[in-house]
Amino acid sequence: MSIIIVILFIKQRRAEKRAQQLAAALRKEIQLMSGSTIGMGKRIVDIESKLNTSLEKQIELEQRDPDDVVYSQAARLVEMGANVDDLVQSCGLGRPEAELMTLMHKELSPRSAIKKH
């Protein structure tokens, strides 16, 4: 009878040890998942912030006068070296407007100011 009690006691101890190991493993896994969840939450907040900024900029651009956008784009293209034909094709400007834009850029560019002095 005492042997049976000892065997049951040993089995009980082993079962307790396995239960403790399982509980420790589960705790560790929960901690890892919690850390991941917090990290993902921060990333989502960052993405939402960037999205809101993008939406605000998009609304601002949509409310702009379309002609302002065309002329701004044309000015950027001229600064990058576009010629009159490029402006006519890319921006939909008339040829006289495109010629005026390129002429103004040449006159106002820093290089031409240096040449004049």
N, C-alpha and C positions, 0 to 999 in steps of 0.2 A: 504494500500500500504506500509506503513512504517513497518507493522508487517511482511510482506513478505520479506522486505529488512533485517530486524533483523534476521529472520529465515535463510535466505540465508547466512548472515554474520556468524551466529553461525555454520552452516554446513561447511562453508568455513574454519573457525578456526579449527573445528574438523578434517577436511580432512588434513589441514596443519600439525596438531599435529601428526596424524597417519603417514603422509609422513616423518616427522622428526624422529619419532621413528623407522620407517622402515629403513631410511637412517643410523641411529645410529647403528642399529642391523647389517646391511650389512657391515658397516665400521669395526665393531668389528669382524665379521666373516672373513673379508678379512685380518685383522691383524693376526688373529689366523692361517689362512691358510698360510700367508707369513712366519710366524715364523716356522710353520711346514715344509714348503718348504726349508727354510734355514737350519733347522736341518737335514733334509733328504739329502740335498746337502753335508753337512759336513760328514755325515755318508757314503755317496757314495764315496767321496774323500778318506776317511780312508780305505774303502773296496778296492778301486782301488789300493791304495798304498800297502796294504797287498797282493793283487793279484799279483802286479808287483814283489814284493819281492819273493813271492812263485815261480813265473815263472822263475826268475833269478836263484833261488836255484835249480829248476828242471833242467834247462839248464846246470848248473854247474855239477849236479849229472850225467846227461846224457853224459857229455863230459869226465867224469872220466874213468879211466881204470877199467873195470869190476872186475879184480882181487883185486884192492885196496878196492873196496866196500865189496867184500867177506871177505877179511881179517879184515877189520874194524868191520864188523858185527860179525865175529867170536871172535874178541878180546872183544867186548862188551858182548857177550854171556858168554865167559869164566869169565869175571869180575862178571857176575851175578850168576856164579856157575854152568854153563853148563859143562857137561862131554864130553869125546871124542865122544861117540855115538851121543850126541846132535849136536855136530859140524858137524859130517859127514852127518847127516840127514838134518839139517837146512841150512847149508851153501854149501853143495856139496863138501866139502873138502875130500881129500883122508885120509885114516886112519893115515898114517905117519904124514901128515901135522897137523891133529887135535891133535895127541899126542904131537907133537912139540909145538903147540900153548899152550896146557894146561901145559906142562912142563915149558915153558918160563914164563908163568903167575905165576906158583908156585915159580919159582926162583926169579922173579922180584917183587913179591908182597911185600908190606910193612911188613906184618907179618913174612915172612920168613927172611927178613933182620933183624928184631928184634931178632929172634931166634938165628941167627948166631953170634950176638954180645953178 
